[in-house]
Amino acid sequence: MKPFFMLAVSTVALALGAGAAYAECGIEAGSVRILSNDFEALRLVNKTAEECASDSVTVTANATAEHKNLQVPALSINPAEYTVAVVANNSIVPLMNDDLIRPLDDLVAEYGASLQPNQLIKIDGKTMAVAFMGNAQHLFYRKDILDKAGIAEPKSYEDILAAAEKIKADGLMEYPLAASDKPGWDLAAEFVNAYLGTGGEFFAPGSAELAIDNENGMKVLETMKALTAYMDPDYLTFDANGIQAEYKAGKVAMMVQWGSLAGDMLKGEGAAEGVVENTVMAGAPTIGGGTVPAVALWWDGFTIAKNISDEDAAASFQAMVHGISPEMVAANPTVATWLVEGYEPGPNAVGVIATANAGARAYPMQPYMGLLHTALSSELAEYMAGKEDATQALADVKAAYDTAAKEGGYL
C-alpha cells in the first residue's frame, strides 16, 4: 500500500500545481444519488453537487455516519441505490473487494479537465476514485490554559498526560482532556492511531495473522486508559462531534481531533468566550518515545457505482466534479485541507500538514483491516470501562478477529 501513503503525504503536504479551468455542469440527463459520511466538508461537497439538478437531472444526497454499513448492500443491488459513494482509505476496500465500483479513466478523460493527476487514486493502474481532501487527527490545545500552568506545547502523549496532571492540580480545569472513545468505530480508531505511532505492524508480514498482542499493543491500551483519568467520567459516550462541543464550551484544554473539524472550530459558532482565539492547531503527538505521529493519514474522495447506467455514471461524475470545483474551494478555504487546484493552506490546515510532514502513516488498506477495526470496535469497551485488563482485551480482540478472518477466508 506504499503508493497510497505517498499520494496521501504528497497531496496533503505539498502545494498544488496549476490545472485546467473548471467548466459548468453541462449534464443533459441522469440521476445522481450520493452516499457520504456526515461532516461539514462532505455536506458542502454534496450541496454544491446538488446545484447540477435541473428538469432532466435529479441530484440527491444522504450524508450519514452509517455510510460504511450502508454502502456495500446499497451498491450490491442492480441498479444500485446510490450512484456515488464518497470514500476514504479504508471504506473503498470493501467496495473494491466486491467489485461494486467502476474504473473512472474514461470519465476522467471526458469530464475531468479540472482534476489534477495527484487526485486520481489508481489501483492496479486504473483510476478507481477521485480524492478531494486530505485529513488526519491532530492536537488542538488551549494556549491560555497551558500558559497559566507553565506548560510548553505537548509533543507526545506523555507530555499530554503530564500537562493534564498539572492543569488539574492547579485547579484550572477539572477534566482537561477529551478523546473520541465512544465504543464502535471511534474507539477502534483511537487504538489504530496510537498503534501506528509505535511503528509496529498490525499483521505478520505477508499474512493476515494478527500481530498486535505485544508490547506495542499493551503500551497503546495503557496510554488510552491513562488519558481517561483526566476526562469527563462519561468519556465512553463521546465521539468526535461530542468532544468538539465540549472543547467549544470551554471545558477541555487538549484533544486530538479531526483536521476536517478545524474549520468549524475556527468559525467559533457556539464557542465560549476565549476558546477560539486561544486555540492552537498543532501536529499529532507521538507515543512511547517514538518519532512517528500517533494518528492515521487519510484522503477522502468519490467513487462511481458499477451497477448503474452509463448515463447516470456520467451525470454523477460531472456533478461530483462540480461539487469539488476550484470555485467551491476558493469560496470555502477553511472547511478542509483540500486537494484541489488553487487551494492555499490556511490556519485550518496547519495541524494536518504538520502531521503529514512529520511522517504520519496512512491508514492500512489490507482487505482484512476492516475486520480488525470491527473487532477493536466491539472488544475494547470493557477494558476502557475498567471491567477487564489489557491482556484480556487484546485476547478478546484476537479471538473476534480470528473468527471473522477465518470466515472471510483470510486465515
C-alpha positions as CSV (number, residue, x, y, z in Angstrom):
1,M,0.0,0.0,0.0
2,K,3.0,2.3,-0.2
3,P,1.7,4.2,-3.3
4,F,-1.3,5.3,-1.3
5,F,0.9,6.6,1.5
6,M,3.0,8.5,-1.0
7,L,-0.1,10.0,-2.5
8,A,-1.6,10.9,0.8
9,V,1.5,12.7,2.0
10,S,2.3,14.5,-1.2
11,T,-1.2,15.8,-1.8
12,V,-1.7,17.0,1.8
13,A,1.8,18.3,2.5
14,L,2.8,19.9,-0.8
15,A,1.5,22.9,-2.7
16,L,-0.7,22.0,-5.6
17,G,0.1,22.9,-9.2
18,A,-2.0,24.6,-11.8
19,G,-4.7,22.8,-13.7
20,A,-7.3,23.3,-16.3
21,A,-10.1,25.7,-15.7
22,Y,-13.4,24.4,-14.4
23,A,-16.4,24.2,-16.7
24,E,-20.1,24.3,-15.8
25,C,-22.1,21.1,-15.1
26,G,-23.4,20.6,-18.6
27,I,-25.3,17.5,-17.7
28,E,-28.1,16.7,-20.2
29,A,-29.9,13.9,-18.2
30,G,-29.4,11.4,-15.4
31,S,-29.9,10.5,-11.8
32,V,-27.2,11.4,-9.2
33,R,-27.6,9.7,-5.8
34,I,-24.8,10.4,-3.3
35,L,-23.9,8.4,-0.2
36,S,-21.4,10.0,2.1
37,N,-20.2,10.4,5.7
38,D,-21.7,13.3,7.7
39,F,-19.4,16.2,8.4
40,E,-19.2,19.8,7.2
41,A,-16.8,19.3,4.3
42,L,-18.8,16.5,2.8
43,R,-22.1,18.2,3.3
44,L,-20.6,21.2,1.4
45,V,-19.5,19.0,-1.5
46,N,-22.9,17.3,-1.6
47,K,-24.7,20.7,-1.6
48,T,-22.5,22.0,-4.4
49,A,-23.1,18.9,-6.5
50,E,-26.9,19.4,-6.0
51,E,-26.5,22.7,-7.9
52,C,-26.4,20.5,-11.0
53,A,-30.0,19.5,-10.6
54,S,-32.3,20.5,-13.5
55,D,-35.6,19.5,-15.1
56,S,-33.8,16.5,-16.6
57,V,-31.2,15.8,-13.8
58,T,-32.0,14.7,-10.3
59,V,-29.4,15.1,-7.5
60,T,-29.9,13.7,-4.0
61,A,-27.5,13.1,-1.1
62,N,-27.6,11.0,2.0
63,A,-24.9,12.2,4.5
64,T,-24.9,9.7,7.4
65,A,-22.4,8.4,9.9
66,E,-23.8,4.9,9.0
67,H,-22.5,5.2,5.4
68,K,-19.9,2.4,5.9
69,N,-22.7,0.0,6.9
70,L,-24.9,1.1,4.0
71,Q,-22.5,1.2,1.1
72,V,-22.0,-2.4,0.3
73,P,-25.6,-3.6,0.4
74,A,-26.8,-0.4,-1.3
75,L,-24.3,-0.8,-4.2
76,S,-24.8,-4.5,-4.5
77,I,-28.3,-4.3,-5.9
78,N,-28.9,-3.6,-9.6
79,P,-29.5,-0.8,-10.2
80,A,-27.5,0.4,-7.2
81,E,-29.4,2.6,-4.6
82,Y,-26.6,5.2,-4.9
83,T,-24.6,6.2,-7.9
84,V,-21.8,7.8,-5.9
85,A,-20.1,6.5,-2.8
86,V,-17.8,9.0,-1.0
87,V,-15.0,7.0,0.5
88,A,-11.7,7.2,2.4
89,N,-8.6,5.0,2.6
90,N,-10.5,2.2,4.4
91,S,-14.0,2.5,3.1
92,I,-13.0,2.0,-0.5
93,V,-11.6,-1.5,0.2
94,P,-14.9,-3.4,0.7
95,L,-16.3,-1.8,-2.5
96,M,-13.2,-3.0,-4.4
97,N,-13.4,-6.4,-2.8
98,D,-16.9,-6.9,-4.0
99,D,-16.4,-5.3,-7.5
100,L,-19.0,-2.6,-6.8
101,I,-17.3,0.5,-8.3
102,R,-16.2,1.2,-11.8
103,P,-12.9,2.4,-13.3
104,L,-13.1,6.2,-13.9
105,D,-10.4,6.7,-16.6
106,D,-12.9,7.2,-19.5
107,L,-14.9,9.7,-17.4
108,V,-11.7,11.5,-16.3
109,A,-10.7,11.8,-19.9
110,E,-14.1,13.3,-20.9
111,Y,-15.1,15.3,-17.9
112,G,-12.1,15.6,-15.6
113,A,-10.1,18.5,-17.2
114,S,-10.1,20.4,-13.8
115,L,-8.7,17.4,-11.9
116,Q,-5.0,17.1,-11.1
117,P,-3.0,13.9,-11.5
118,N,-2.4,13.5,-7.8
119,Q,-6.1,13.5,-7.2
120,L,-6.5,10.2,-9.1
121,I,-6.4,7.2,-6.9
122,K,-5.1,4.4,-9.0
123,I,-5.4,0.7,-8.1
124,D,-3.7,-1.8,-10.5
125,G,-3.3,1.0,-12.9
126,K,-6.9,2.0,-13.0
127,T,-8.4,5.2,-11.6
128,M,-10.9,4.0,-9.0
129,A,-11.5,7.2,-7.0
130,V,-11.0,10.9,-7.2
131,A,-9.5,12.4,-4.0
132,F,-10.6,15.9,-3.0
133,M,-9.4,16.4,0.6
134,G,-6.7,15.2,3.0
135,N,-7.4,14.5,6.6
136,A,-5.7,13.5,9.8
137,Q,-6.4,13.9,13.5
138,H,-4.0,16.2,15.3
139,L,-3.7,18.2,18.5
140,F,-6.0,21.1,19.4
141,Y,-5.0,22.9,22.6
142,R,-5.8,26.0,24.6
143,K,-2.6,28.1,24.8
144,D,-4.0,30.3,27.6
145,I,-4.6,27.3,29.8
146,L,-1.2,25.8,29.1
147,D,0.4,29.2,29.7
148,K,-1.2,29.6,33.1
149,A,0.1,26.1,34.0
150,G,3.5,27.0,32.7
151,I,3.4,24.2,30.1
152,A,5.0,24.2,26.7
153,E,3.3,22.7,23.6
154,P,2.9,19.0,24.1
155,K,4.7,16.8,21.6
156,S,3.8,13.4,22.9
157,Y,1.1,11.6,24.8
158,E,3.5,11.5,27.7
159,D,3.6,15.3,27.5
160,I,-0.2,15.5,27.3
161,L,-0.6,13.3,30.4
162,A,1.9,15.5,32.4
163,A,0.2,18.6,31.2
164,A,-3.2,17.3,32.2
165,E,-2.0,16.5,35.7
166,K,-0.5,20.0,36.1
167,I,-3.7,21.7,34.8
168,K,-5.9,19.6,37.1
169,A,-3.6,20.1,40.1
170,D,-3.6,23.8,39.6
171,G,-7.4,23.9,39.6
172,L,-7.6,25.3,36.1
173,M,-9.8,22.6,34.7
174,E,-11.4,19.5,36.2
175,Y,-11.3,17.5,33.0
176,P,-8.6,19.0,30.7
177,L,-8.7,16.1,28.2
178,A,-11.2,14.7,25.7
179,A,-11.0,11.8,23.2
180,S,-13.3,10.0,20.8
181,D,-13.7,7.0,23.0
182,K,-17.3,6.1,22.1
183,P,-17.4,2.3,21.6
184,G,-17.6,1.5,17.9
185,W,-15.7,3.0,15.0
186,D,-14.3,5.9,17.0
187,L,-12.9,3.8,19.9
188,A,-11.3,1.5,17.4
189,A,-9.8,4.4,15.5
190,E,-8.1,5.7,18.7
191,F,-6.3,2.3,19.1
192,V,-5.3,2.3,15.4
193,N,-4.0,5.8,15.6
194,A,-1.8,5.2,18.7
195,Y,-0.6,1.8,17.3
196,L,0.6,3.4,14.1
197,G,2.6,5.8,16.3
198,T,4.5,2.8,17.8
199,G,5.9,2.0,14.4
200,G,4.5,-1.6,14.7
201,E,2.7,-3.6,12.1
202,F,-0.9,-4.8,12.6
203,F,-0.3,-8.1,10.8
204,A,2.6,-10.6,10.3
205,P,4.5,-9.8,7.1
206,G,2.7,-11.2,4.0
207,S,-0.1,-12.6,6.2
208,A,-3.5,-11.9,7.7
209,E,-2.2,-13.1,11.1
210,L,-2.8,-10.5,13.8
211,A,0.3,-9.0,15.3
212,I,-0.9,-6.5,17.9
213,D,-0.7,-8.8,21.0
214,N,2.7,-7.4,22.0
215,E,4.5,-4.6,23.9
216,N,3.2,-2.0,21.4
217,G,-0.4,-3.2,21.9
218,M,-0.1,-3.1,25.7
219,K,1.5,0.4,25.6
220,V,-1.4,1.7,23.4
221,L,-4.1,0.4,25.7
222,E,-2.3,1.6,28.9
223,T,-2.0,5.1,27.4
224,M,-5.6,5.2,26.2
225,K,-6.7,4.2,29.7
226,A,-4.4,6.7,31.4
227,L,-5.8,9.6,29.5
228,T,-9.3,8.8,30.8
229,A,-8.3,9.9,34.3
230,Y,-8.4,13.5,33.1
231,M,-11.7,13.2,31.1
232,D,-15.3,13.6,31.8
233,P,-16.5,10.5,33.6
234,D,-18.9,9.9,30.7
235,Y,-15.9,9.6,28.3
236,L,-17.3,6.5,26.7
237,T,-20.3,8.5,25.3
238,F,-18.2,11.0,23.3
239,D,-17.4,10.8,19.6
240,A,-15.7,13.4,17.5
241,N,-18.7,15.7,17.5
242,G,-19.1,15.3,21.2
243,I,-15.6,16.3,22.1
244,Q,-15.8,19.2,19.7
245,A,-18.8,20.5,21.6
246,E,-17.0,20.0,25.0
247,Y,-14.0,21.9,23.8
248,K,-16.0,24.7,22.3
249,A,-17.9,25.0,25.6
250,G,-14.5,25.8,27.3
251,K,-14.5,22.5,29.3
252,V,-11.4,21.0,27.6
253,A,-7.8,22.1,27.3
254,M,-6.4,19.5,24.9
255,M,-7.8,16.9,22.4
256,V,-6.6,15.0,19.4
257,Q,-9.3,15.9,16.9
258,W,-10.0,15.6,13.1
259,G,-8.4,18.3,10.9
260,S,-11.7,18.3,9.0
261,L,-13.3,19.9,12.1
262,A,-10.7,22.6,12.4
263,G,-12.6,25.0,10.2
264,D,-15.7,24.6,12.4
265,M,-13.6,25.4,15.4
266,L,-12.1,28.5,13.8
267,K,-15.5,29.7,12.9
268,G,-16.3,29.7,16.6
269,E,-20.1,29.2,16.3
270,G,-21.4,28.4,19.7
271,A,-17.9,28.6,21.3
272,A,-17.5,30.1,24.8
273,E,-15.6,33.3,25.1
274,G,-11.8,33.0,24.8
275,V,-11.9,29.5,23.3
276,V,-11.3,30.2,19.6
277,E,-8.7,33.0,19.9
278,N,-6.6,30.8,22.3
279,T,-6.8,27.6,20.3
280,V,-3.6,26.3,18.6
281,M,-3.7,23.7,15.9
282,A,-0.5,21.5,16.2
283,G,0.9,18.3,14.9
284,A,-0.3,15.0,16.3
285,P,1.5,13.7,19.4
286,T,3.9,10.7,19.4
287,I,3.7,7.8,21.8
288,G,6.2,5.8,23.9
289,G,9.3,7.7,22.8
290,G,8.6,7.2,19.1
291,T,9.0,9.8,16.4
292,V,6.0,8.9,14.2
293,P,2.8,10.8,14.8
294,A,0.3,8.6,16.6
295,V,-2.5,9.1,14.0
296,A,-3.5,7.8,10.6
297,L,-3.2,9.9,7.4
298,W,-6.3,9.9,5.2
299,W,-7.7,11.0,1.9
300,D,-11.4,11.4,1.1
301,G,-12.7,11.0,-2.4
302,F,-15.6,9.8,-4.6
303,T,-16.3,6.6,-6.5
304,I,-18.9,5.8,-9.0
305,A,-21.1,2.7,-8.7
306,K,-20.8,-0.2,-11.2
307,N,-24.4,-1.3,-11.1
308,I,-25.9,1.8,-12.7
309,S,-26.4,3.0,-16.3
310,D,-23.7,4.8,-18.2
311,E,-25.9,7.9,-18.3
312,D,-26.2,8.0,-14.6
313,A,-22.5,7.3,-14.2
314,A,-21.6,10.3,-16.5
315,A,-24.1,12.6,-14.7
316,S,-22.8,11.5,-11.3
317,F,-19.1,12.1,-12.2
318,Q,-19.9,15.5,-13.7
319,A,-21.9,16.5,-10.6
320,M,-19.2,15.5,-8.3
321,V,-16.5,17.3,-10.3
322,H,-18.7,20.4,-9.9
323,G,-19.1,19.6,-6.2
324,I,-15.3,19.7,-5.7
325,S,-14.6,22.6,-8.2
326,P,-11.8,25.1,-7.6
327,E,-14.6,27.8,-7.3
328,M,-16.2,25.9,-4.4
329,V,-12.8,25.5,-2.7
330,A,-11.9,29.2,-3.2
331,A,-15.2,30.2,-1.5
332,N,-14.7,27.7,1.4
333,P,-10.9,27.5,2.0
334,T,-11.2,26.9,5.7
335,V,-13.6,23.9,5.6
336,A,-11.0,21.3,4.8
337,T,-7.4,20.6,3.7
338,W,-8.5,20.5,0.0
339,L,-6.5,18.6,-2.7
340,V,-7.9,20.8,-5.4
341,E,-6.3,23.2,-7.9
342,G,-5.7,26.7,-6.4
343,Y,-6.0,25.7,-2.8
344,E,-3.6,27.5,-0.5
345,P,-3.5,26.1,3.1
346,G,-4.8,28.4,5.8
347,P,-4.9,28.2,9.6
348,N,-7.4,25.2,9.5
349,A,-4.8,23.1,7.6
350,V,-1.8,23.7,9.9
351,G,-2.3,20.6,12.0
352,V,-2.9,18.2,9.1
353,I,0.2,19.5,7.2
354,A,2.4,19.4,10.3
355,T,1.3,15.8,11.0
356,A,1.9,14.7,7.4
357,N,5.3,16.4,7.3
358,A,6.2,14.6,10.5
359,G,5.8,11.2,8.7
360,A,2.3,10.1,9.7
361,R,1.5,6.7,8.3
362,A,-1.6,6.1,6.1
363,Y,-4.5,4.1,7.5
364,P,-3.8,0.4,6.5
365,M,-5.6,-0.8,3.4
366,Q,-5.2,-4.5,3.6
367,P,-8.6,-6.2,2.8
368,Y,-8.8,-7.7,6.3
369,M,-8.0,-4.4,8.1
370,G,-11.8,-3.7,8.3
371,L,-12.2,-7.0,10.2
372,L,-9.6,-5.8,12.8
373,H,-11.3,-2.4,13.1
374,T,-14.6,-4.2,13.8
375,A,-13.0,-6.4,16.4
376,L,-11.5,-3.4,18.1
377,S,-14.9,-1.6,17.9
378,S,-16.6,-4.3,19.9
379,E,-13.9,-5.7,22.2
380,L,-12.2,-2.6,23.8
381,A,-15.2,-1.1,25.6
382,E,-15.0,-3.3,28.7
383,Y,-11.3,-2.5,29.1
384,M,-11.9,1.2,28.7
385,A,-14.7,0.9,31.3
386,G,-12.3,-0.7,33.7
387,K,-14.0,-4.1,33.6
388,E,-11.0,-6.1,32.3
389,D,-7.3,-5.8,32.0
390,A,-5.3,-5.1,28.8
391,T,-4.1,-8.7,28.4
392,Q,-7.7,-9.9,28.3
393,A,-8.8,-7.1,25.9
394,L,-6.1,-8.0,23.4
395,A,-7.0,-11.7,23.7
396,D,-10.7,-10.8,23.1
397,V,-9.7,-8.7,20.0
398,K,-7.6,-11.6,18.6
399,A,-10.4,-14.1,19.1
400,A,-13.0,-11.9,17.4
401,Y,-10.7,-11.0,14.6
402,D,-9.5,-14.6,14.0
403,T,-13.2,-15.8,13.8
404,A,-14.0,-13.1,11.2
405,A,-10.8,-13.7,9.2
406,K,-11.4,-17.4,9.0
407,E,-15.0,-16.8,7.9
408,G,-13.6,-14.4,5.3
409,G,-11.1,-16.9,4.0
410,Y,-8.1,-14.8,5.1
411,L,-6.9,-17.3,7.8
